[in-house]
Amino acid sequence: MDAFTAGLVQRIRATESDLTRARETGDEFLVEVEQSELDDLRRLASEHGVQVELGGARV
């Protein structure tokens, strides 16, 4: 796994964790922010051939 892919996978996992935490605390604004970030990261992964599954990335 190259550095770009590893970094992207790490960012996706961290953002998924942050999104879960935001949902658990009921912070609707933060949920929207984290969901947007996750959508952007998944789009970036797709554009670079990194396969992503819900709950993590498959490399």
N, C-alpha and C positions, 0 to 999 in steps of 0.2 A: 504494500500500500504506500503510495507516495504521500508527501507532506500535505499537498492540497486536499487529497481525499481524506486523510486522517483528520485534518483540521476541520473539514466540512462535517464529517461524521461526529466529531466532538461537539461542534456548535449545534448540530441538530439535536443531539442527545441532551445537551444543556438547556436548549430552548424548550424541548418537550417537558423536561423536569420543571422549568420555570412556569410553563403553561399549566401543568398539573397543580402546582402550588397556588397559582393565581385563581384557578377554579375552586380549589379547596377553601380558600379564604374569602371567596365571593367578590373579588376585585374585578368587576366587569371591564373596567378600562384596561387594566393590565392584561386581562384575557385577550382583548382585542389586539393589543400591542404584540403580545407573544405569538398569537395566532398568525398575525401578518408576517412577523419575522420568520416563523416556521414555514409559511407558504413560500416566502422568498427563498429560503434556504433549500427547500425541496425543488423549486423551479431551477435554481442554480445547479443543484445536483443532477437534475434531469438533463440540463443543457450540456453537462460534462460527462454524461454516461455513468453516473454513480446511481445505482439502484437503491431506492429508499422505500422502506416499509413503515407502516404505522408502528410506533414504539421503538424505532431505531433504524439504523441504516444497514443495508446488506451490500457488501462490497464485492 
